[in-house]
Amino acid sequence: MRVFQILNDEVLIINDKKEYKDSIANFKVDSGVTVELPVKSIYDDLQKLPVIQYEDKAEEWKDYPVQELEVYIDSVQTYLDAKEKREYVEPTEEEKAEAEKAKLASEYEANKSEMLNALQSATLAGNTDAVASIQADYKEMTEAYNEAVKGVTTE
């Protein structure tokens, strides 16, 4: 489906599965459009009966397709990228620290699981040297993990 719609100061553009929806003011920022936009536009490839209305003017029925609107629809990904960049909020130091701690915890748990499997195998095989080595490695890993977590700060 292909849609370019302006209603109630809101722009809606659909190109297949990509959808852009925002105010006219934000659309102008995201698209870089400097020309006057209609106050009303109903345009899609199903009905193929475009209606466009500019401020203080009557509605106009246009012939399908309207090339200007097709260009907007074709450019939807550009607008989505610009909107994402415009709306991006840098994570706080606290959020960054929490993400780092979560990453460390995930790595720790994965390594711990591998060590547990190795420990079970060594225990079942009666390999006391391997058991002692794995236990020592686990202790070192846990200490390193705790130090790494303490080292993550919000500064």
C-alpha positions, 0 to 999 in steps of 0.5 A: 500500500502507498499512502500520503495523507495530511489531516489534522496537522499530521502527515502519514506516509506508508510505503509497503511496510514502512510507515512515517507519522508525525506533525507537519512541522516535524515532517518539514524538519525531517524531509527538508521540505521548504515548499508549502504543503497542503493542509489536506491530502488524501492519496493512496494507491487503492482508491486512486482518487487524490484529494489535495487542499491548500490553505484558504483554497477549495479541495482539488481532485487530481489525476492519479498518480501525483508525481510530487506525492509519489516522491514523498512516498518513495523517500519514506525511509529517509524521513524515518531515519531523520525522525529517529535521529531527531528523537534520539536521546543519549542514554544517561550515565546511569543507563550506560552503567546498568547496560554495562553491568548487565553485559558483565552479568551475562558474560559471567553467567555464560562462563559460570555455566560452562565451568559447571558443565566442565566441573560435572564432567571432571567430577563424574570422571573422578579427575580431582586435579581438573576439579581443583583447577576448575574450582580455582578458575571459578574463584578467579573469575568470580573475583574478576567479575566482582571487581569489574562490576565495582569498576562500572561507574556513572561518571 
